Amino acid sequence: MDLRKVRKVGTSDRNFVTLTKAAPIYFRAAAQAGHADGRDNQRLRFPNRKPLTVPICRSARLAACLLLASLCRADPVIHYAPAENLEHVDVALIDRAEHEIDMAAYVLTDWPVMQALTRAADRGVAIRIYLDGAQFAEREPAKVFLDLAETPGVEIRIKHENSDSMHLKSYQIDGKLLRTGAANFSASGLKRQDNDLIVIESADAATKFKRAFETRFESGEGLSYGAKP
């Protein structure tokens, strides 16, 4: 975030944090600027935006920031195939993971995506994958999938074949980001078909997905090929 986009104007005998009503992209800059200044008396204003002013005291600074942050929602970023190569988007997102990835995949056959998941597990990211049983049974797993399944820190479960389809194409990363959309994790789904891929950088969205994921994951059938030595 470029802090030059935030301009401090005036002071008074009370502390103010001024945000725009549609300003999730400016929120962190405002919080950082206010914290770095260290003074109670300041007003933050954003160019070309209608301000939202909230009076707070020093002791309530953190509480107010958390409350305002909960009201702000990052706008989703939508990518479209085949105009874009969605495989590159997925790989870049997975390569950002630091702690955990929960993935629900109707299909998981794209090699670069599976290789990115394996790299994430190798650097200590905990990975849980939930697959559709009928789709999984249709083909023999490729070596790149077996390498992923055998990597320590990776747990894969399958929805039973005789139940309704597990049709999600989504994952959450580190409780901060949700990837969803119509694009399957396959070469055709990510590169050739008319599909979308939606990225939502929101702890709330990631948490809601994780809650639903865990219910489904617990009911799945475990898949184990043994860990790599």
C-alpha positions in Angstrom: 0.0 0.0 0.0 1.3 3.4 -1.0 1.0 5.6 2.0 1.4 8.7 -0.2 -2.3 8.1 -1.1 -3.1 9.1 2.5 -3.0 12.8 3.4 -3.2 14.0 7.0 -5.1 17.2 7.5 -5.5 19.3 10.7 -5.8 18.2 14.3 -8.2 18.8 17.1 -8.6 17.9 20.8 -10.0 14.5 19.9 -8.6 11.6 17.9 -10.3 10.7 14.6 -9.7 8.0 12.0 -11.4 9.0 8.8 -12.1 6.3 6.2 -14.1 6.2 3.0 -17.3 4.3 3.0 -15.9 2.1 0.2 -12.3 2.1 1.2 -11.0 -1.4 2.0 -8.0 -0.6 -0.2 -7.2 2.4 2.0 -7.9 0.9 5.4 -4.5 -0.6 6.1 -2.8 2.6 5.0 -4.9 4.7 7.3 -4.3 2.4 10.3 -0.5 2.3 9.6 -0.3 6.0 9.3 -2.2 6.6 12.5 -0.2 4.1 14.4 3.1 5.3 13.1 2.3 9.0 14.1 1.7 7.9 17.7 -0.4 11.0 18.5 -4.0 11.1 19.6 -5.0 14.2 17.7 -5.2 13.5 14.0 -7.6 13.2 11.1 -7.0 11.0 8.1 -8.7 11.9 4.8 -8.7 10.2 1.4 -8.6 12.0 -1.9 -11.8 12.1 -4.0 -13.8 10.1 -1.5 -16.6 10.9 0.9 -15.1 10.5 4.4 -16.4 8.4 7.2 -15.2 9.8 10.5 -15.2 7.8 13.7 -14.1 9.4 17.0 -12.0 7.2 19.3 -9.7 7.5 22.2 -6.1 6.2 22.5 -7.2 3.2 24.6 -9.9 2.3 22.0 -7.6 2.6 19.0 -7.1 -1.1 18.5 -10.7 -2.0 19.1 -11.9 0.6 16.6 -9.5 -0.6 14.0 -10.7 -4.2 14.4 -14.3 -3.1 14.2 -13.8 -1.0 11.1 -11.7 -3.8 9.5 -14.5 -6.3 10.1 -16.9 -3.9 8.2 -14.5 -3.6 5.3 -14.6 -6.3 2.6 -12.0 -6.6 -0.1 -13.5 -6.5 -3.6 -13.2 -9.9 -5.3 -10.8 -10.2 -8.2 -12.2 -12.1 -11.1 -10.1 -13.8 -13.8 -11.5 -15.3 -17.0 -10.3 -18.1 -19.2 -9.4 -18.6 -21.9 -8.4 -14.9 -22.2 -6.2 -15.5 -19.1 -4.3 -18.6 -18.2 -5.9 -19.4 -14.8 -3.3 -22.0 -14.1 -0.8 -19.2 -13.5 -3.2 -17.6 -11.1 -3.6 -20.8 -9.0 0.1 -21.5 -8.9 0.9 -18.0 -7.8 -1.7 -18.1 -5.0 -0.5 -21.5 -3.8 3.1 -20.4 -3.8 2.1 -17.6 -1.4 0.8 -20.1 1.3 2.7 -20.1 4.6 0.6 -22.2 7.0 -2.3 -24.1 5.5 -4.3 -24.8 2.4 -7.8 -26.5 2.4 -8.9 -27.5 -1.1 -12.1 -28.9 -2.3 -11.7 -30.1 -5.9 -14.2 -31.7 -8.2 -11.2 -32.5 -10.4 -7.5 -32.3 -9.6 -5.5 -33.3 -12.6 -3.5 -30.1 -13.5 0.2 -30.9 -13.1 1.5 -27.4 -12.3 -1.2 -27.0 -9.6 -0.4 -30.3 -8.0 3.3 -29.5 -8.2 2.7 -26.2 -6.5 0.8 -28.0 -3.7 3.7 -30.4 -3.3 6.1 -27.5 -3.0 3.9 -25.9 -0.4 3.9 -29.1 1.6 7.7 -29.4 1.3 8.1 -25.9 3.0 5.8 -26.9 5.9 2.3 -25.9 4.7 -0.4 -28.2 6.0 -2.6 -29.3 3.1 -6.0 -31.0 3.2 -7.6 -32.0 -0.1 -11.2 -33.2 -0.5 -12.0 -34.8 -3.9 -15.2 -36.1 -5.7 -15.1 -39.9 -5.5 -16.8 -40.5 -8.9 -14.4 -38.3 -10.7 -11.4 -39.7 -8.9 -12.4 -43.2 -9.8 -12.6 -42.4 -13.5 -8.8 -42.3 -14.1 -5.6 -43.8 -12.9 -3.7 -41.2 -10.7 -0.7 -39.7 -12.5 2.7 -39.8 -10.9 2.5 -36.1 -10.0 -0.6 -36.8 -8.0 1.0 -39.8 -6.3 4.0 -37.6 -5.4 1.6 -35.1 -3.8 -0.3 -37.7 -1.9 2.9 -39.2 -0.5 4.3 -35.9 0.6 4.4 -35.4 4.5 1.8 -32.9 5.6 -0.7 -33.7 2.8 -4.0 -35.4 3.7 -6.4 -36.4 1.0 -9.9 -37.6 1.4 -12.6 -38.7 -1.1 -16.3 -38.2 -1.1 -18.0 -41.6 -1.4 -18.8 -42.6 -5.0 -22.5 -43.4 -4.4 -23.3 -39.9 -3.0 -24.1 -36.7 -4.8 -21.2 -34.9 -6.5 -18.7 -32.9 -4.6 -18.7 -30.0 -7.1 -16.6 -27.3 -5.4 -13.5 -25.9 -7.1 -12.3 -23.8 -4.1 -9.5 -23.5 -1.5 -8.6 -21.2 1.3 -5.1 -20.2 2.2 -3.9 -19.3 5.7 -7.4 -18.2 6.8 -7.0 -15.1 4.7 -7.9 -15.8 1.1 -10.6 -17.8 -0.7 -10.3 -19.0 -4.3 -13.5 -20.1 -5.9 -15.3 -20.0 -9.3 -16.3 -22.3 -12.1 -12.8 -23.4 -13.2 -11.8 -27.0 -12.4 -8.2 -27.8 -11.4 -7.5 -29.3 -14.9 -5.6 -28.1 -17.9 -8.7 -27.6 -19.9 -10.7 -26.0 -17.1 -7.9 -23.5 -16.4 -6.7 -22.7 -19.9 -9.2 -23.6 -22.6 -12.8 -23.6 -21.4 -14.9 -20.5 -20.7 -14.5 -20.3 -17.0 -14.0 -17.8 -14.2 -11.7 -17.9 -11.1 -12.6 -15.6 -8.2 -10.1 -14.5 -5.5 -11.5 -13.0 -2.3 -8.9 -11.7 0.2 -11.1 -11.8 3.2 -10.6 -13.7 6.5 -14.4 -13.9 6.9 -14.8 -15.6 3.5 -11.9 -18.0 4.2 -13.2 -18.9 7.6 -16.7 -19.6 6.3 -15.3 -21.9 3.6 -13.0 -23.6 6.2 -16.0 -24.3 8.5 -18.0 -25.9 5.6 -14.9 -27.7 4.3 -14.1 -29.3 7.7 -17.7 -30.8 7.9 -17.3 -32.4 4.5 -13.7 -33.4 5.0 -14.4 -35.3 8.2 -17.0 -37.4 6.5 -14.7 -38.4 3.6 -12.9 -41.6 3.0 -9.1 -41.4 3.7 -6.7 -41.8 0.8 -3.2 -43.0 1.6 -0.4 -44.1 -0.6 2.2 -43.9 2.2 4.6 -41.0 2.9 7.8 -40.4 1.0 10.9 -41.3 3.0 
